[in-house]
């Protein structure tokens, strides 16, 4: 399967559709092929976004992006501080 990004709405909608199909008697492999995701993605989405609504999933994605951005900023500051300490001690 080709790798592609799914929107939060799709991440919520596809497992719901899968549940409907599983209720009708289909097996997991067939369902995953129909909703065009791997079994691993299906199970990960099921665990991570189980009872969420689309708005909640969208907010979670935004918070994850912001968190990664802030982690990058902190790492850059730590490097700057270490460099300034080296310069102050004359280790340049």
PyMOL Python script that loads the backbone (N, CA, C, O; Angstrom):
from pymol import cmd

cmd.read_pdbstr("""\
ATOM      1  N   UNK A   1       0.832  -1.183   0.000  1.00  0.00           N
ATOM      2  CA  UNK A   1       0.000   0.000   0.000  1.00  0.00           C
ATOM      3  C   UNK A   1       0.877   1.246   0.000  1.00  0.00           C
ATOM      4  O   UNK A   1       1.934   1.271   0.630  1.00  0.00           O
ATOM      5  N   UNK A   2       0.441   2.254  -0.693  1.00  0.00           N
ATOM      6  CA  UNK A   2       1.179   3.509  -0.733  1.00  0.00           C
ATOM      7  C   UNK A   2       0.988   4.253   0.585  1.00  0.00           C
ATOM      8  O   UNK A   2      -0.100   4.237   1.161  1.00  0.00           O
ATOM      9  N   UNK A   3       2.036   4.897   1.055  1.00  0.00           N
ATOM     10  CA  UNK A   3       1.974   5.642   2.308  1.00  0.00           C
ATOM     11  C   UNK A   3       1.374   7.010   2.038  1.00  0.00           C
ATOM     12  O   UNK A   3       1.780   7.704   1.106  1.00  0.00           O
ATOM     13  N   UNK A   4       0.406   7.392   2.858  1.00  0.00           N
ATOM     14  CA  UNK A   4      -0.162   8.716   2.739  1.00  0.00           C
ATOM     15  C   UNK A   4      -0.677   9.167   4.096  1.00  0.00           C
ATOM     16  O   UNK A   4      -0.926   8.353   4.986  1.00  0.00           O
ATOM     17  N   UNK A   5      -0.830  10.452   4.237  1.00  0.00           N
ATOM     18  CA  UNK A   5      -1.315  11.029   5.490  1.00  0.00           C
ATOM     19  C   UNK A   5      -2.836  11.042   5.481  1.00  0.00           C
ATOM     20  O   UNK A   5      -3.466  11.304   4.456  1.00  0.00           O
ATOM     21  N   UNK A   6      -3.405  10.757   6.626  1.00  0.00           N
ATOM     22  CA  UNK A   6      -4.847  10.806   6.764  1.00  0.00           C
ATOM     23  C   UNK A   6      -5.221  11.982   7.650  1.00  0.00           C
ATOM     24  O   UNK A   6      -4.509  12.307   8.601  1.00  0.00           O
ATOM     25  N   UNK A   7      -6.335  12.614   7.334  1.00  0.00           N
ATOM     26  CA  UNK A   7      -6.815  13.717   8.151  1.00  0.00           C
ATOM     27  C   UNK A   7      -7.426  13.150   9.426  1.00  0.00           C
ATOM     28  O   UNK A   7      -7.790  11.975   9.467  1.00  0.00           O
ATOM     29  N   UNK A   8      -7.544  13.972  10.469  1.00  0.00           N
ATOM     30  CA  UNK A   8      -8.177  13.486  11.697  1.00  0.00           C
ATOM     31  C   UNK A   8      -9.596  12.967  11.476  1.00  0.00           C
ATOM     32  O   UNK A   8     -10.030  12.026  12.140  1.00  0.00           O
ATOM     33  N   UNK A   9     -10.307  13.581  10.546  1.00  0.00           N
ATOM     34  CA  UNK A   9     -11.658  13.117  10.253  1.00  0.00           C
ATOM     35  C   UNK A   9     -11.632  11.693   9.684  1.00  0.00           C
ATOM     36  O   UNK A   9     -12.470  10.860  10.031  1.00  0.00           O
ATOM     37  N   UNK A  10     -10.660  11.427   8.808  1.00  0.00           N
ATOM     38  CA  UNK A  10     -10.532  10.086   8.242  1.00  0.00           C
ATOM     39  C   UNK A  10     -10.112   9.077   9.303  1.00  0.00           C
ATOM     40  O   UNK A  10     -10.562   7.931   9.292  1.00  0.00           O
ATOM     41  N   UNK A  11      -9.246   9.509  10.223  1.00  0.00           N
ATOM     42  CA  UNK A  11      -8.770   8.609  11.263  1.00  0.00           C
ATOM     43  C   UNK A  11      -9.918   8.207  12.186  1.00  0.00           C
ATOM     44  O   UNK A  11      -9.904   7.106  12.737  1.00  0.00           O
ATOM     45  N   UNK A  12     -10.890   9.061  12.360  1.00  0.00           N
ATOM     46  CA  UNK A  12     -12.055   8.737  13.179  1.00  0.00           C
ATOM     47  C   UNK A  12     -13.067   7.930  12.374  1.00  0.00           C
ATOM     48  O   UNK A  12     -13.662   6.984  12.890  1.00  0.00           O
ATOM     49  N   UNK A  13     -13.261   8.300  11.115  1.00  0.00           N
ATOM     50  CA  UNK A  13     -14.299   7.683  10.285  1.00  0.00           C
ATOM     51  C   UNK A  13     -13.952   6.256   9.873  1.00  0.00           C
ATOM     52  O   UNK A  13     -14.826   5.389   9.870  1.00  0.00           O
ATOM     53  N   UNK A  14     -12.706   6.002   9.528  1.00  0.00           N
ATOM     54  CA  UNK A  14     -12.333   4.683   9.013  1.00  0.00           C
ATOM     55  C   UNK A  14     -12.483   3.569  10.048  1.00  0.00           C
ATOM     56  O   UNK A  14     -13.011   2.513   9.698  1.00  0.00           O
ATOM     57  N   UNK A  15     -12.052   3.739  11.299  1.00  0.00           N
ATOM     58  CA  UNK A  15     -12.302   2.672  12.274  1.00  0.00           C
ATOM     59  C   UNK A  15     -13.786   2.444  12.552  1.00  0.00           C
ATOM     60  O   UNK A  15     -14.198   1.320  12.838  1.00  0.00           O
ATOM     61  N   UNK A  16     -14.585   3.501  12.470  1.00  0.00           N
ATOM     62  CA  UNK A  16     -16.036   3.324  12.640  1.00  0.00           C
ATOM     63  C   UNK A  16     -16.604   2.474  11.512  1.00  0.00           C
ATOM     64  O   UNK A  16     -17.423   1.584  11.740  1.00  0.00           O
ATOM     65  N   UNK A  17     -16.161   2.758  10.298  1.00  0.00           N
ATOM     66  CA  UNK A  17     -16.595   1.958   9.153  1.00  0.00           C
ATOM     67  C   UNK A  17     -16.125   0.517   9.304  1.00  0.00           C
ATOM     68  O   UNK A  17     -16.849  -0.422   8.971  1.00  0.00           O
ATOM     69  N   UNK A  18     -14.906   0.351   9.811  1.00  0.00           N
ATOM     70  CA  UNK A  18     -14.364  -0.990  10.031  1.00  0.00           C
ATOM     71  C   UNK A  18     -15.193  -1.746  11.064  1.00  0.00           C
ATOM     72  O   UNK A  18     -15.461  -2.935  10.895  1.00  0.00           O
ATOM     73  N   UNK A  19     -15.600  -1.061  12.133  1.00  0.00           N
ATOM     74  CA  UNK A  19     -16.444  -1.708  13.149  1.00  0.00           C
ATOM     75  C   UNK A  19     -17.759  -2.186  12.546  1.00  0.00           C
ATOM     76  O   UNK A  19     -18.244  -3.274  12.857  1.00  0.00           O
ATOM     77  N   UNK A  20     -18.324  -1.355  11.678  1.00  0.00           N
ATOM     78  CA  UNK A  20     -19.575  -1.733  11.024  1.00  0.00           C
ATOM     79  C   UNK A  20     -19.382  -2.988  10.189  1.00  0.00           C
ATOM     80  O   UNK A  20     -20.202  -3.905  10.230  1.00  0.00           O
ATOM     81  N   UNK A  21     -18.288  -3.022   9.428  1.00  0.00           N
ATOM     82  CA  UNK A  21     -18.026  -4.177   8.568  1.00  0.00           C
ATOM     83  C   UNK A  21     -17.709  -5.429   9.395  1.00  0.00           C
ATOM     84  O   UNK A  21     -18.117  -6.534   9.039  1.00  0.00           O
ATOM     85  N   UNK A  22     -16.976  -5.244  10.502  1.00  0.00           N
ATOM     86  CA  UNK A  22     -16.677  -6.385  11.373  1.00  0.00           C
ATOM     87  C   UNK A  22     -17.956  -6.925  11.998  1.00  0.00           C
ATOM     88  O   UNK A  22     -18.093  -8.131  12.201  1.00  0.00           O
ATOM     89  N   UNK A  23     -18.892  -6.028  12.302  1.00  0.00           N
ATOM     90  CA  UNK A  23     -20.183  -6.451  12.834  1.00  0.00           C
ATOM     91  C   UNK A  23     -20.992  -7.250  11.828  1.00  0.00           C
ATOM     92  O   UNK A  23     -21.812  -8.086  12.207  1.00  0.00           O
ATOM     93  N   UNK A  24     -20.763  -6.996  10.552  1.00  0.00           N
ATOM     94  CA  UNK A  24     -21.461  -7.731   9.500  1.00  0.00           C
ATOM     95  C   UNK A  24     -20.821  -9.077   9.213  1.00  0.00           C
ATOM     96  O   UNK A  24     -21.351  -9.866   8.431  1.00  0.00           O
ATOM     97  N   UNK A  25     -19.664  -9.349   9.853  1.00  0.00           N
ATOM     98  CA  UNK A  25     -19.056 -10.658   9.708  1.00  0.00           C
ATOM     99  C   UNK A  25     -17.782 -10.714   8.878  1.00  0.00           C
ATOM    100  O   UNK A  25     -17.255 -11.802   8.647  1.00  0.00           O
ATOM    101  N   UNK A  26     -17.280  -9.594   8.432  1.00  0.00           N
ATOM    102  CA  UNK A  26     -16.032  -9.598   7.668  1.00  0.00           C
ATOM    103  C   UNK A  26     -14.849  -9.825   8.614  1.00  0.00           C
ATOM    104  O   UNK A  26     -14.954  -9.586   9.817  1.00  0.00           O
ATOM    105  N   UNK A  27     -13.727 -10.287   8.062  1.00  0.00           N
ATOM    106  CA  UNK A  27     -12.537 -10.449   8.897  1.00  0.00           C
ATOM    107  C   UNK A  27     -11.682  -9.182   8.823  1.00  0.00           C
ATOM    108  O   UNK A  27     -11.883  -8.337   7.951  1.00  0.00           O
ATOM    109  N   UNK A  28     -10.728  -9.060   9.746  1.00  0.00           N
ATOM    110  CA  UNK A  28      -9.933  -7.839   9.898  1.00  0.00           C
ATOM    111  C   UNK A  28      -9.102  -7.552   8.645  1.00  0.00           C
ATOM    112  O   UNK A  28      -8.975  -6.396   8.241  1.00  0.00           O
ATOM    113  N   UNK A  29      -8.545  -8.578   8.035  1.00  0.00           N
ATOM    114  CA  UNK A  29      -7.703  -8.376   6.846  1.00  0.00           C
ATOM    115  C   UNK A  29      -8.524  -7.764   5.712  1.00  0.00           C
ATOM    116  O   UNK A  29      -8.073  -6.823   5.058  1.00  0.00           O
ATOM    117  N   UNK A  30      -9.703  -8.283   5.483  1.00  0.00           N
ATOM    118  CA  UNK A  30     -10.576  -7.768   4.421  1.00  0.00           C
ATOM    119  C   UNK A  30     -11.006  -6.331   4.721  1.00  0.00           C
ATOM    120  O   UNK A  30     -11.030  -5.475   3.837  1.00  0.00           O
ATOM    121  N   UNK A  31     -11.340  -6.093   5.969  1.00  0.00           N
ATOM    122  CA  UNK A  31     -11.782  -4.755   6.367  1.00  0.00           C
ATOM    123  C   UNK A  31     -10.659  -3.746   6.165  1.00  0.00           C
ATOM    124  O   UNK A  31     -10.887  -2.663   5.626  1.00  0.00           O
ATOM    125  N   UNK A  32      -9.449  -4.093   6.593  1.00  0.00           N
ATOM    126  CA  UNK A  32      -8.311  -3.176   6.445  1.00  0.00           C
ATOM    127  C   UNK A  32      -8.019  -2.893   4.976  1.00  0.00           C
ATOM    128  O   UNK A  32      -7.681  -1.768   4.608  1.00  0.00           O
ATOM    129  N   UNK A  33      -8.147  -3.897   4.158  1.00  0.00           N
ATOM    130  CA  UNK A  33      -7.932  -3.701   2.718  1.00  0.00           C
ATOM    131  C   UNK A  33      -9.007  -2.770   2.159  1.00  0.00           C
ATOM    132  O   UNK A  33      -8.717  -1.927   1.309  1.00  0.00           O
ATOM    133  N   UNK A  34     -10.238  -2.917   2.628  1.00  0.00           N
ATOM    134  CA  UNK A  34     -11.340  -2.091   2.134  1.00  0.00           C
ATOM    135  C   UNK A  34     -11.171  -0.622   2.545  1.00  0.00           C
ATOM    136  O   UNK A  34     -11.420   0.278   1.744  1.00  0.00           O
ATOM    137  N   UNK A  35     -10.747  -0.382   3.791  1.00  0.00           N
ATOM    138  CA  UNK A  35     -10.588   1.008   4.237  1.00  0.00           C
ATOM    139  C   UNK A  35      -9.209   1.570   3.894  1.00  0.00           C
ATOM    140  O   UNK A  35      -8.893   2.711   4.229  1.00  0.00           O
ATOM    141  N   UNK A  36      -8.390   0.754   3.221  1.00  0.00           N
ATOM    142  CA  UNK A  36      -7.098   1.157   2.665  1.00  0.00           C
ATOM    143  C   UNK A  36      -6.088   1.588   3.735  1.00  0.00           C
ATOM    144  O   UNK A  36      -5.411   2.606   3.588  1.00  0.00           O
ATOM    145  N   UNK A  37      -5.996   0.800   4.811  1.00  0.00           N
ATOM    146  CA  UNK A  37      -4.961   1.002   5.826  1.00  0.00           C
ATOM    147  C   UNK A  37      -4.397  -0.364   6.205  1.00  0.00           C
ATOM    148  O   UNK A  37      -5.040  -1.391   5.986  1.00  0.00           O
ATOM    149  N   UNK A  38      -3.201  -0.369   6.772  1.00  0.00           N
ATOM    150  CA  UNK A  38      -2.610  -1.631   7.207  1.00  0.00           C
ATOM    151  C   UNK A  38      -3.267  -2.063   8.519  1.00  0.00           C
ATOM    152  O   UNK A  38      -3.924  -1.268   9.192  1.00  0.00           O
ATOM    153  N   UNK A  39      -3.079  -3.322   8.862  1.00  0.00           N
ATOM    154  CA  UNK A  39      -3.640  -3.814  10.121  1.00  0.00           C
ATOM    155  C   UNK A  39      -3.016  -3.077  11.302  1.00  0.00           C
ATOM    156  O   UNK A  39      -3.699  -2.764  12.277  1.00  0.00           O
ATOM    157  N   UNK A  40      -1.715  -2.801  11.210  1.00  0.00           N
ATOM    158  CA  UNK A  40      -1.042  -2.097  12.300  1.00  0.00           C
ATOM    159  C   UNK A  40      -1.637  -0.706  12.500  1.00  0.00           C
ATOM    160  O   UNK A  40      -1.861  -0.284  13.635  1.00  0.00           O
ATOM    161  N   UNK A  41      -1.892   0.001  11.411  1.00  0.00           N
ATOM    162  CA  UNK A  41      -2.500   1.336  11.512  1.00  0.00           C
ATOM    163  C   UNK A  41      -3.890   1.249  12.109  1.00  0.00           C
ATOM    164  O   UNK A  41      -4.264   2.060  12.956  1.00  0.00           O
ATOM    165  N   UNK A  42      -4.651   0.267  11.666  1.00  0.00           N
ATOM    166  CA  UNK A  42      -6.012   0.095  12.186  1.00  0.00           C
ATOM    167  C   UNK A  42      -5.989  -0.108  13.700  1.00  0.00           C
ATOM    168  O   UNK A  42      -6.738   0.544  14.427  1.00  0.00           O
ATOM    169  N   UNK A  43      -5.133  -1.008  14.171  1.00  0.00           N
ATOM    170  CA  UNK A  43      -5.084  -1.290  15.605  1.00  0.00           C
ATOM    171  C   UNK A  43      -4.528  -0.109  16.396  1.00  0.00           C
ATOM    172  O   UNK A  43      -4.981   0.163  17.508  1.00  0.00           O
ATOM    173  N   UNK A  44      -3.545   0.596  15.826  1.00  0.00           N
ATOM    174  CA  UNK A  44      -2.991   1.772  16.495  1.00  0.00           C
ATOM    175  C   UNK A  44      -4.052   2.864  16.613  1.00  0.00           C
ATOM    176  O   UNK A  44      -4.204   3.469  17.674  1.00  0.00           O
ATOM    177  N   UNK A  45      -4.787   3.117  15.529  1.00  0.00           N
ATOM    178  CA  UNK A  45      -5.851   4.108  15.566  1.00  0.00           C
ATOM    179  C   UNK A  45      -6.918   3.714  16.559  1.00  0.00           C
ATOM    180  O   UNK A  45      -7.436   4.558  17.290  1.00  0.00           O
ATOM    181  N   UNK A  46      -7.250   2.441  16.591  1.00  0.00           N
ATOM    182  CA  UNK A  46      -8.278   1.935  17.486  1.00  0.00           C
ATOM    183  C   UNK A  46      -7.878   2.216  18.941  1.00  0.00           C
ATOM    184  O   UNK A  46      -8.708   2.641  19.744  1.00  0.00           O
ATOM    185  N   UNK A  47      -6.599   1.974  19.276  1.00  0.00           N
ATOM    186  CA  UNK A  47      -6.128   2.206  20.645  1.00  0.00           C
ATOM    187  C   UNK A  47      -5.994   3.689  20.968  1.00  0.00           C
ATOM    188  O   UNK A  47      -6.348   4.125  22.064  1.00  0.00           O
ATOM    189  N   UNK A  48      -5.483   4.463  20.017  1.00  0.00           N
ATOM    190  CA  UNK A  48      -5.181   5.858  20.280  1.00  0.00           C
ATOM    191  C   UNK A  48      -6.405   6.763  20.178  1.00  0.00           C
ATOM    192  O   UNK A  48      -6.564   7.677  20.987  1.00  0.00           O
ATOM    193  N   UNK A  49      -7.261   6.525  19.205  1.00  0.00           N
ATOM    194  CA  UNK A  49      -8.383   7.429  18.942  1.00  0.00           C
ATOM    195  C   UNK A  49      -9.732   6.768  19.197  1.00  0.00           C
ATOM    196  O   UNK A  49     -10.751   7.242  18.695  1.00  0.00           O
ATOM    197  N   UNK A  50      -9.758   5.697  19.958  1.00  0.00           N
ATOM    198  CA  UNK A  50     -10.945   4.875  20.164  1.00  0.00           C
ATOM    199  C   UNK A  50     -12.257   5.619  20.310  1.00  0.00           C
ATOM    200  O   UNK A  50     -13.132   5.467  19.458  1.00  0.00           O
ATOM    201  N   UNK A  51     -12.430   6.413  21.347  1.00  0.00           N
ATOM    202  CA  UNK A  51     -13.713   7.051  21.591  1.00  0.00           C
ATOM    203  C   UNK A  51     -13.751   8.526  21.255  1.00  0.00           C
ATOM    204  O   UNK A  51     -14.629   9.247  21.728  1.00  0.00           O
ATOM    205  N   UNK A  52     -12.819   8.981  20.452  1.00  0.00           N
ATOM    206  CA  UNK A  52     -12.737  10.411  20.147  1.00  0.00           C
ATOM    207  C   UNK A  52     -13.675  10.809  19.024  1.00  0.00           C
ATOM    208  O   UNK A  52     -14.128   9.993  18.221  1.00  0.00           O
ATOM    209  N   UNK A  53     -13.939  12.090  19.011  1.00  0.00           N
ATOM    210  CA  UNK A  53     -14.662  12.691  17.899  1.00  0.00           C
ATOM    211  C   UNK A  53     -13.623  13.375  17.012  1.00  0.00           C
ATOM    212  O   UNK A  53     -12.463  13.512  17.401  1.00  0.00           O
ATOM    213  N   UNK A  54     -14.033  13.794  15.846  1.00  0.00           N
ATOM    214  CA  UNK A  54     -13.107  14.391  14.876  1.00  0.00           C
ATOM    215  C   UNK A  54     -12.434  15.647  15.433  1.00  0.00           C
ATOM    216  O   UNK A  54     -11.244  15.866  15.206  1.00  0.00           O
ATOM    217  N   UNK A  55     -13.189  16.469  16.160  1.00  0.00           N
ATOM    218  CA  UNK A  55     -12.612  17.693  16.720  1.00  0.00           C
ATOM    219  C   UNK A  55     -11.524  17.374  17.745  1.00  0.00           C
ATOM    220  O   UNK A  55     -10.490  18.040  17.796  1.00  0.00           O
ATOM    221  N   UNK A  56     -11.772  16.344  18.562  1.00  0.00           N
ATOM    222  CA  UNK A  56     -10.781  15.946  19.558  1.00  0.00           C
ATOM    223  C   UNK A  56      -9.508  15.442  18.882  1.00  0.00           C
ATOM    224  O   UNK A  56      -8.403  15.762  19.319  1.00  0.00           O
ATOM    225  N   UNK A  57      -9.658  14.671  17.836  1.00  0.00           N
ATOM    226  CA  UNK A  57      -8.490  14.141  17.117  1.00  0.00           C
ATOM    227  C   UNK A  57      -7.708  15.273  16.459  1.00  0.00           C
ATOM    228  O   UNK A  57      -6.477  15.255  16.452  1.00  0.00           O
ATOM    229  N   UNK A  58      -8.414  16.254  15.906  1.00  0.00           N
ATOM    230  CA  UNK A  58      -7.746  17.394  15.272  1.00  0.00           C
ATOM    231  C   UNK A  58      -6.956  18.178  16.316  1.00  0.00           C
ATOM    232  O   UNK A  58      -5.820  18.579  16.064  1.00  0.00           O
ATOM    233  N   UNK A  59      -7.549  18.397  17.482  1.00  0.00           N
ATOM    234  CA  UNK A  59      -6.864  19.125  18.546  1.00  0.00           C
ATOM    235  C   UNK A  59      -5.643  18.346  19.033  1.00  0.00           C
ATOM    236  O   UNK A  59      -4.605  18.942  19.318  1.00  0.00           O
ATOM    237  N   UNK A  60      -5.758  17.012  19.131  1.00  0.00           N
ATOM    238  CA  UNK A  60      -4.634  16.181  19.542  1.00  0.00           C
ATOM    239  C   UNK A  60      -3.482  16.295  18.553  1.00  0.00           C
ATOM    240  O   UNK A  60      -2.329  16.426  18.964  1.00  0.00           O
ATOM    241  N   UNK A  61      -3.774  16.249  17.261  1.00  0.00           N
ATOM    242  CA  UNK A  61      -2.740  16.395  16.236  1.00  0.00           C
ATOM    243  C   UNK A  61      -2.043  17.757  16.352  1.00  0.00           C
ATOM    244  O   UNK A  61      -0.819  17.843  16.245  1.00  0.00           O
ATOM    245  N   UNK A  62      -2.825  18.813  16.571  1.00  0.00           N
ATOM    246  CA  UNK A  62      -2.244  20.144  16.704  1.00  0.00           C
ATOM    247  C   UNK A  62      -1.338  20.223  17.929  1.00  0.00           C
ATOM    248  O   UNK A  62      -0.260  20.814  17.867  1.00  0.00           O
ATOM    249  N   UNK A  63      -1.768  19.631  19.038  1.00  0.00           N
ATOM    250  CA  UNK A  63      -0.958  19.643  20.250  1.00  0.00           C
ATOM    251  C   UNK A  63       0.328  18.842  20.070  1.00  0.00           C
ATOM    252  O   UNK A  63       1.375  19.228  20.589  1.00  0.00           O
ATOM    253  N   UNK A  64       0.258  17.736  19.342  1.00  0.00           N
ATOM    254  CA  UNK A  64       1.461  16.949  19.074  1.00  0.00           C
ATOM    255  C   UNK A  64       2.457  17.740  18.238  1.00  0.00           C
ATOM    256  O   UNK A  64       3.659  17.683  18.495  1.00  0.00           O
ATOM    257  N   UNK A  65       1.970  18.481  17.234  1.00  0.00           N
ATOM    258  CA  UNK A  65       2.850  19.320  16.416  1.00  0.00           C
ATOM    259  C   UNK A  65       3.506  20.403  17.266  1.00  0.00           C
ATOM    260  O   UNK A  65       4.711  20.635  17.168  1.00  0.00           O
ATOM    261  N   UNK A  66       2.700  21.066  18.103  1.00  0.00           N
ATOM    262  CA  UNK A  66       3.236  22.126  18.953  1.00  0.00           C
ATOM    263  C   UNK A  66       4.257  21.566  19.943  1.00  0.00           C
ATOM    264  O   UNK A  66       5.284  22.195  20.201  1.00  0.00           O
ATOM    265  N   UNK A  67       3.979  20.401  20.489  1.00  0.00           N
ATOM    266  CA  UNK A  67       4.890  19.770  21.431  1.00  0.00           C
ATOM    267  C   UNK A  67       6.233  19.465  20.772  1.00  0.00           C
ATOM    268  O   UNK A  67       7.281  19.709  21.369  1.00  0.00           O
ATOM    269  N   UNK A  68       6.214  18.938  19.557  1.00  0.00           N
ATOM    270  CA  UNK A  68       7.471  18.643  18.868  1.00  0.00           C
ATOM    271  C   UNK A  68       8.237  19.929  18.550  1.00  0.00           C
ATOM    272  O   UNK A  68       9.465  19.953  18.624  1.00  0.00           O
ATOM    273  N   UNK A  69       7.524  20.984  18.200  1.00  0.00           N
ATOM    274  CA  UNK A  69       8.166  22.278  17.925  1.00  0.00           C
ATOM    275  C   UNK A  69       8.833  22.814  19.187  1.00  0.00           C
ATOM    276  O   UNK A  69       9.961  23.305  19.135  1.00  0.00           O
ATOM    277  N   UNK A  70       8.140  22.722  20.315  1.00  0.00           N
ATOM    278  CA  UNK A  70       8.703  23.212  21.578  1.00  0.00           C
ATOM    279  C   UNK A  70       9.901  22.376  22.019  1.00  0.00           C
ATOM    280  O   UNK A  70      10.857  22.918  22.572  1.00  0.00           O
ATOM    281  N   UNK A  71       9.864  21.074  21.783  1.00  0.00           N
ATOM    282  CA  UNK A  71      11.002  20.220  22.122  1.00  0.00           C
ATOM    283  C   UNK A  71      12.228  20.616  21.307  1.00  0.00           C
ATOM    284  O   UNK A  71      13.347  20.634  21.821  1.00  0.00           O
ATOM    285  N   UNK A  72      12.009  20.935  20.030  1.00  0.00           N
ATOM    286  CA  UNK A  72      13.110  21.377  19.176  1.00  0.00           C
ATOM    287  C   UNK A  72      13.708  22.686  19.694  1.00  0.00           C
ATOM    288  O   UNK A  72      14.927  22.856  19.695  1.00  0.00           O
ATOM    289  N   UNK A  73      12.854  23.603  20.130  1.00  0.00           N
ATOM    290  CA  UNK A  73      13.327  24.893  20.661  1.00  0.00           C
ATOM    291  C   UNK A  73      14.172  24.665  21.908  1.00  0.00           C
ATOM    292  O   UNK A  73      15.232  25.273  22.061  1.00  0.00           O
ATOM    293  N   UNK A  74      13.708  23.794  22.798  1.00  0.00           N
ATOM    294  CA  UNK A  74      14.452  23.512  24.029  1.00  0.00           C
ATOM    295  C   UNK A  74      15.808  22.880  23.705  1.00  0.00           C
ATOM    296  O   UNK A  74      16.813  23.219  24.330  1.00  0.00           O
ATOM    297  N   UNK A  75      15.842  21.981  22.748  1.00  0.00           N
ATOM    298  CA  UNK A  75      17.108  21.349  22.364  1.00  0.00           C
ATOM    299  C   UNK A  75      18.073  22.384  21.789  1.00  0.00           C
ATOM    300  O   UNK A  75      19.265  22.349  22.094  1.00  0.00           O
ATOM    301  N   UNK A  76      17.581  23.294  20.973  1.00  0.00           N
ATOM    302  CA  UNK A  76      18.433  24.353  20.413  1.00  0.00           C
ATOM    303  C   UNK A  76      18.973  25.257  21.517  1.00  0.00           C
ATOM    304  O   UNK A  76      20.139  25.652  21.484  1.00  0.00           O
ATOM    305  N   UNK A  77      18.127  25.584  22.495  1.00  0.00           N
ATOM    306  CA  UNK A  77      18.585  26.425  23.602  1.00  0.00           C
ATOM    307  C   UNK A  77      19.646  25.711  24.427  1.00  0.00           C
ATOM    308  O   UNK A  77      20.607  26.336  24.875  1.00  0.00           O
ATOM    309  N   UNK A  78      19.481  24.418  24.631  1.00  0.00           N
ATOM    310  CA  UNK A  78      20.469  23.665  25.395  1.00  0.00           C
ATOM    311  C   UNK A  78      21.818  23.669  24.682  1.00  0.00           C
ATOM    312  O   UNK A  78      22.860  23.788  25.325  1.00  0.00           O
ATOM    313  N   UNK A  79      21.803  23.541  23.357  1.00  0.00           N
ATOM    314  CA  UNK A  79      23.046  23.619  22.590  1.00  0.00           C
ATOM    315  C   UNK A  79      23.678  25.004  22.697  1.00  0.00           C
ATOM    316  O   UNK A  79      24.893  25.123  22.859  1.00  0.00           O
ATOM    317  N   UNK A  80      22.859  26.047  22.607  1.00  0.00           N
ATOM    318  CA  UNK A  80      23.374  27.411  22.727  1.00  0.00           C
ATOM    319  C   UNK A  80      23.998  27.644  24.099  1.00  0.00           C
ATOM    320  O   UNK A  80      25.061  28.256  24.201  1.00  0.00           O
ATOM    321  N   UNK A  81      23.349  27.164  25.145  1.00  0.00           N
ATOM    322  CA  UNK A  81      23.873  27.328  26.507  1.00  0.00           C
ATOM    323  C   UNK A  81      25.197  26.603  26.651  1.00  0.00           C
ATOM    324  O   UNK A  81      26.138  27.151  27.226  1.00  0.00           O
ATOM    325  N   UNK A  82      25.292  25.385  26.142  1.00  0.00           N
ATOM    326  CA  UNK A  82      26.539  24.624  26.227  1.00  0.00           C
ATOM    327  C   UNK A  82      27.656  25.339  25.477  1.00  0.00           C
ATOM    328  O   UNK A  82      28.790  25.386  25.954  1.00  0.00           O
ATOM    329  N   UNK A  83      27.349  25.894  24.313  1.00  0.00           N
ATOM    330  CA  UNK A  83      28.360  26.620  23.532  1.00  0.00           C
ATOM    331  C   UNK A  83      28.823  27.871  24.276  1.00  0.00           C
ATOM    332  O   UNK A  83      30.016  28.175  24.299  1.00  0.00           O
ATOM    333  N   UNK A  84      27.882  28.597  24.883  1.00  0.00           N
ATOM    334  CA  UNK A  84      28.247  29.803  25.629  1.00  0.00           C
ATOM    335  C   UNK A  84      29.102  29.461  26.849  1.00  0.00           C
ATOM    336  O   UNK A  84      30.018  30.210  27.188  1.00  0.00           O
ATOM    337  N   UNK A  85      28.817  28.355  27.502  1.00  0.00           N
ATOM    338  CA  UNK A  85      29.628  27.929  28.640  1.00  0.00           C
ATOM    339  C   UNK A  85      31.056  27.610  28.188  1.00  0.00           C
ATOM    340  O   UNK A  85      32.024  27.971  28.858  1.00  0.00           O
ATOM    341  N   UNK A  86      31.174  26.936  27.053  1.00  0.00           N
ATOM    342  CA  UNK A  86      32.508  26.622  26.526  1.00  0.00           C
ATOM    343  C   UNK A  86      33.280  27.889  26.195  1.00  0.00           C
ATOM    344  O   UNK A  86      34.473  27.984  26.485  1.00  0.00           O
ATOM    345  N   UNK A  87      32.619  28.851  25.598  1.00  0.00           N
ATOM    346  CA  UNK A  87      33.261  30.112  25.258  1.00  0.00           C
ATOM    347  C   UNK A  87      33.671  30.846  26.525  1.00  0.00           C
ATOM    348  O   UNK A  87      34.768  31.402  26.586  1.00  0.00           O
ATOM    349  N   UNK A  88      32.812  30.858  27.537  1.00  0.00           N
ATOM    350  CA  UNK A  88      33.103  31.548  28.788  1.00  0.00           C
ATOM    351  C   UNK A  88      34.287  30.930  29.513  1.00  0.00           C
ATOM    352  O   UNK A  88      35.026  31.631  30.205  1.00  0.00           O
ATOM    353  N   UNK A  89      34.471  29.625  29.362  1.00  0.00           N
ATOM    354  CA  UNK A  89      35.580  28.929  30.024  1.00  0.00           C
ATOM    355  C   UNK A  89      36.844  28.963  29.172  1.00  0.00           C
ATOM    356  O   UNK A  89      37.899  28.518  29.624  1.00  0.00           O
ATOM    357  N   UNK A  90      36.760  29.472  27.976  1.00  0.00           N
ATOM    358  CA  UNK A  90      37.909  29.572  27.100  1.00  0.00           C
ATOM    359  C   UNK A  90      38.200  28.290  26.350  1.00  0.00           C
ATOM    360  O   UNK A  90      39.344  28.075  25.951  1.00  0.00           O
ATOM    361  N   UNK A  91      37.217  27.424  26.138  1.00  0.00           N
ATOM    362  CA  UNK A  91      37.403  26.147  25.444  1.00  0.00           C
ATOM    363  C   UNK A  91      36.969  26.236  23.979  1.00  0.00           C
ATOM    364  O   UNK A  91      36.375  25.293  23.458  1.00  0.00           O
ATOM    365  N   UNK A  92      37.241  27.293  23.345  1.00  0.00           N
ATOM    366  CA  UNK A  92      36.800  27.410  21.963  1.00  0.00           C
ATOM    367  C   UNK A  92      37.879  27.145  21.064  1.00  0.00           C
ATOM    368  O   UNK A  92      37.696  27.197  19.847  1.00  0.00           O
TER     369      UNK A  92
END
""", "prot")
cmd.dss("prot")
cmd.show_as("cartoon", "prot")
cmd.util.cbc("prot")
cmd.orient("prot")
